[in-house]
Each structure stands twice: as structure tokens, then as C-alpha cells.
Amino acid sequence: MSDLLVLMLIIALITIFSVRMHNNIIKKYNRMRQAWADVIVQVRQKELVIPKIEKIVNEHKEFESTVLTEITKMRALASDLDKSPETVSPQTLKNYKDNFDTLFKSIKLTVENYPDLKSINLYRDLANQISEQEDNISAAIRIYNSNVAEFNTSIEEFPNNYINKTFTKKNPGQPFEHEQSSIDIGFTPTF
């Protein structure tokens, strides 16, 4: 009976050990999948955020251009008033004053809401946002590739490789590789 008990204990230990290895492989597989999902989320974030920022920049640029155009018109009208004061009618002066008051209120409101009207700052912010989004995507890809390497190692090591072939049956993960960057480097390692 003692031999049977020892045999059952050995079988139980092997079973527990095998289940733990199987679960470890599954855990690493799921981390790899989650890391890829994070890459997709970062790319999606970029695709959602960047067009919105571009729209704001373009609207602001158009607004700034409109304000500048109106100011230029008002300056031209004012200079016309100075050139020939005898030809200015009261209605012309009233129209000029009304237009000037409307423009001035618009400019005042704009300056209150946007004290620093410079599209160049928005372009700089857009470039920074694009750079930040690209950095986030790169970081997510590095994390994914790290998880792929860890998963692949876990299914290639003995005895995990036996457990994977027999029970888990997961294929190795594929790391993200950028072919053009590999070509640009001009070096291919031999593994």
C-alpha cells in the first residue's frame, strides 16, 4: 500500500505541476493579447485625437485670418476717411462706426477668450500632441514585444514545451516588426 500511496503522490505532484505550467502559459498568452489590444487602443486614440486637434487648429487659423482681414478692411476704410473728409457723408461715417464697433466687440471678446492669438502656438501644440501619440504607440509596441518574447520563451522551455504541445497547444506569438526600419538600418542579425 505504501508503494501505491507514493505512486499516487507522484502522479498528484506531476498533475499539479502540469496544471501550474499550463496556467502559466495561458497567463502569459493573455498578457500578450492584452498588450496587443493596448497597441490598438493607442493607435485608435491617435486616430481620434489628432483629427480633432487639426480641426481646432484650422478653425483657429481661419478665425485669426478673418479677424486680420476685418482689421485690414477697417484700416483701409479709416485711411479713406482721412484722404477725403469733404466726401464723407454722415451715413458713411455711421456705417464705418457701426462696423468698427462690431469688429471691436468681436476682437475684445476674442482677446478675452483667446488672449494669445497665435496660430503658430497651436501648430506647435499639434506637433507635440502627434509626437506624444507616436511615443505612446511606440511604448505600447515595446510592451507588446516584451510580452511576446516572454510568452514564446515560456512555450519553448522544457518542460513547458511538452505541456504546450500536449495540452495548451498555443502557437508562438509574432512580435511587431517594422520592415522599412529594418531595411533602413541596413543590418540583419543572424539568429
C-alpha positions, 0 to 999 in steps of 0.5 A: 500500500505504501508503494501505491500511496507514493505512486499516487503522490507522484502522479498528484505532484506531476498533475499539479505541476502540469496544471501550474505550467499550463496556467502559466502559459495561458497567463502569459498568452493573455498578457500578450493579447492584452498588450496587443489590444493596448497597441490598438487602443493607442493607435485608435486614440491617435486616430481620434485625437489628432483629427480633432486637434487639426480641426481646432487648429484650422478653425483657429487659423481661419478665425485669426485670418478673418479677424486680420482681414476685418482689421485690414478692411477697417484700416483701409476704410479709416485711411479713406476717411482721412484722404477725403473728409469733404466726401464723407457723408454722415451715413458713411461715417455711421456705417464705418462706426457701426462696423468698427464697433462690431469688429471691436466687440468681436476682437475684445471678446476674442482677446478675452477668450483667446488672449494669445492669438497665435496660430503658430502656438497651436501648430506647435501644440499639434506637433507635440500632441502627434509626437506624444501619440507616436511615443505612446504607440511606440511604448505600447509596441515595446510592451507588446514585444516584451510580452511576446518574447516572454510568452514564446520563451515560456512555450519553448522551455522544457518542460513547458514545451511538452505541456504546450504541445500536449495540452495548451497547444498555443502557437508562438506569438509574432512580435511587431516588426517594422520592415522599412526600419529594418531595411533602413538600418541596413543590418540583419542579425543572424539568429 
